């Protein structure tokens, strides 16, 4: 890794010397040298800051670009090194690593599980990574592609080696890519549109998901069938992809009915084009001649139905059959594109799979099973996984919007003129009654407000997509800020209004392909979530919908807003407690519960290793299935190539299997004592957090001046506005810019603040209590993961650099008061973390410790220059170079910190 890092840094340096001149190269090199001297405590940090403060804006731009590009390249060397280590361990016959399917199946074998228990726990199993458009991925697609080419060059060298003339050609190719990187703008000229975000999300299917998702599904099914052949496990794929891009309109006014239609159409097009390409390859490969083999009668019929009369394929029944299948699938694609199909399209993916089964059976009938198990089997699994719809597109909207819309619909229909003024029990009774009636509330000529008309149009567009592409096209409707039963029933009424929900009158059972999913986000909503679900399941109309969906209910948990609301420890414990209580409610009502975890990339938004996070869930919370959001820069980090994707998808499935089938909590039969400790710690942490964030006068001013949150809003990294609504409070700000901005200032406050006070006060100098916490850290995955993730955040923070950001606060008394509190709490938290874990902050993550040691000196100049440029900009110097320098520094720091948003 060090060799690769030096190589890439050397090439970058030579490119800078050639392109920017000797003076800029010397400036960059001397800055790099000084940054490392600072890290080795050989010089004072203020000396470097003062030196950089004298730079002209254009020179500062060159330095920011140079260190940003180095961070990009160093990331590549680090990622490649991890792959290299995994390959080495595999070839050396090392035991499988935790998080791999091999390690999980070894653990399951050792547990000697009852097949009936396995069948029960894995009934309805589902693991679904859901890609969202939350904007923390700062890289342009163009830059990403250059990085990918550099990585491929390094991998080619590792696989085959280069020497002589090949070495010269390889060096030249690497030079060209680094040169391209230097001459490519890191910043977008304009903000991403939703159409761009849809396209961005789709590219990961070509990069990895089309290859890896079917392969992992096949591997898991085969391994389970081998161990429990009579249990009929996983009749449907366990891994299914999802998306929010184009359906999530909570606070995003750009999501319209046209966007929902576009997203589902583009998804279908991507899936069908993939299937058509595979069929084209299959047609080429299956050149078997009827002069040499005898296909089944069904295969002959399929070939005859194709209408292919070419004399060149007269004795090639498989090619003719596949040609007919391709023609029908092409007609399906034409239908999706709103074109006139040339032949009869498929009605659904099951019909296509039936034709593929005809090919499979025939091939096996004459000894060509090896051919059936190659591309044909992969295509069949791909059609099973991706269907004609590619992935499920969730809808999401805020509960307050639903209330407004339903109130207007009820008023227009003459049901009630003032729904919003009703008490909760009156609302529930009225909505439940509506769910028993087939009649719509409004007709096509209803005079509705722009908001109501727009919301109905969006749900109607989803209904159209479901009718065209099948029920998996729009599987869920997520309700943000859900806090009552009426919030759930309002969405059900909207689904009924567009025909997605059939009330099932005249004795028929109701049905709805779209699940109504409450999202509990704030601490209070998490605490009341079980009561809300319990009350909803007691409403016959809603309970009937749950029954119609196989006695299954999904609940989404919000990590970001709960953290912003109550702080790191309080939010994590509130989530744990909420899951316990929701599981108990589901058991009482005999409903199968699935959790949807709204995790972000950074620890302050639920981030951290997914495998550890899943194992840290309370007993019964996984139960064979979960969904999880993949956001921002995490998407590229996990799914940019097949090796990355396979490793991360395996980790999701492995943790799900272990959490469902093994006792992973580690607290034995009497966990209540541990729960009581966390109840106490959580309450203390929340009070400490609230005292600073919610109760300190002027804290919002400190945050806005000491971080680049205002300037971040101008960075073109997503279509969604940075705030839910106009306002100056923390609650108005979205969790993403809240966390992102603290990361830029190297404070990382959402990932630790309040925990140090809670731990210190609870221990109170009592060695026995400290030992109790150390014991919980050793035995309990939840507590261990919580402290591990916090240790990562603390290691990435730097209060020395943060002090420079604090100097941007103009009110000296406010600055000293707030930053003093932050500094004191940081010291407490680090001290208590080390006391409990018995090691350094990254003792359990040596790879990250090495990364920080080698790469963080390159962040030093970026932070210093960002502070300097912010001061100039806010002081009235609005030159274009200053503005670009600020944005480039934000970009560079986010790249270097990696999970920053």
Beta strands, then each sheet from edge to edge (+ up, - down):
strand 1: 126-131
strand 2: 242-243
strand 3: 392-393
strand 4: 395-398
strand 5: 476-480
strand 6: 501-502
strand 7: 511-512
strand 8: 515-520
strand 9: 552-558
strand 10: 592-598
strand 11: 625-630
sheet 1: 3+ 2+ 1+ 11+ 10+ 9+ 8+ 5+ 4+
sheet 2: 6+ 7-
end
